[in-house]
Amino acid sequence: MRILMAAAMAAMVAAPAVAAERGYETFSVTFQTADLDLASAEGQQQFDRRLSNALGRLCGTPVFGTREELADLDACRAEATQAAAPQIKAARARLATAIATR
């Protein structure tokens, strides 16, 4: 499954999944970031928790816990995280800058 999770600084961070090849489904997840203070460790941890929860909604959770199932979920999370890395970094930078310039 080809997935791209994009984080954008706004009231909600949207995570659209973009099919890299024909025949793949697309999905999206969102999570709120406007209330976070990413200049603080607590705000960064909350961002990470929300991102992890969004990845869980996007990729699913284990049902049977088989090695194959866990490997598929790990691959999905890794692919989504890698694909979204530039957007996540940009969202973190924008939120941290917004807090710092208050």
N, C-alpha and C positions, 0 to 999 in steps of 0.2 A: 504494500500500500504506500503510495507516494503522498506525503503530507507536508504541508508548509504551515507552520503556526506563526502568525504575524502579531507582534505586540505594537500597539500604537498608543501614544499618550493622549488620553481623553478621559472622559468619565468612565468609559469602558475600554478594555483592551480586547480587540477582536482577534481571533485566531482562525483565519480561513485555511482550509486545506486545499491545496491546488494539485490537481492530477498532473503528473509529469508525462504520463503516457495515456493514450486513448483507452477507454474502458474502465478507468478507475473512478470510483465515487469521490465526491468532495464533501468535506465536513467543516464545520466551524464551531469554535467555542469562544466565550467571552469571559472576562473577569474585570472587576472594577479596580482602578488604581488611583483615582483622583484623591482618595482619602489617605493615601500613604505618604509618610515622610521618609523618603529613601535616603535622606542624609543621616538617618539613624539606623543602628543595627536592627532594632525591632521592626522598622518599616521595611528593611531589606528582607528580613526573615518572613514577614507577612507576604511580601511580593512573591518570594520563593514558594511559600505554601499555596498561594493562589495559583501560581503557575503549575505546580505539581498537581493540584486538583483539576485544573483545566486539561492537563495532559491525561489524567485519569479518565475524564469525560470523553476526551478525543479517542484515546486508544483502548479504553476499557479496563476492567480489572480481572484478575484470574478467577476462573470458575472452579476448575479442577486442580490447578496448581501443577500440571504436568510440565516437564522440562520444555517441551515444544511450545506449549501455551505461554509459559514465562519468557521463553526466548523471543517469541513473536511480540509480546507486550514490551519487552525491553528494546527490541529493534524499532518498534513504532515510536516509543518515547524518545529514543536516541535520534531517530531520523527527524522527528518533529522539532526537537530541541535544536539540533544542528541547523535545520532549515530556517528556524526562527531566530537564531542567534543574533544576526544584525539588528532585527527589529526589537528584540528584547533589550539589547545593549543600548539602542537609541532611546527606548522608552525609559530605561533606568536613568540615562544621562539627562533627558528632558525633565523628568520628575525631580531629580536631585538638583538640577539647575534652578528649577522653579522654586523649590524650597529655599535654596541658598540665596536667591535674589529678593526674598521677601523683606 
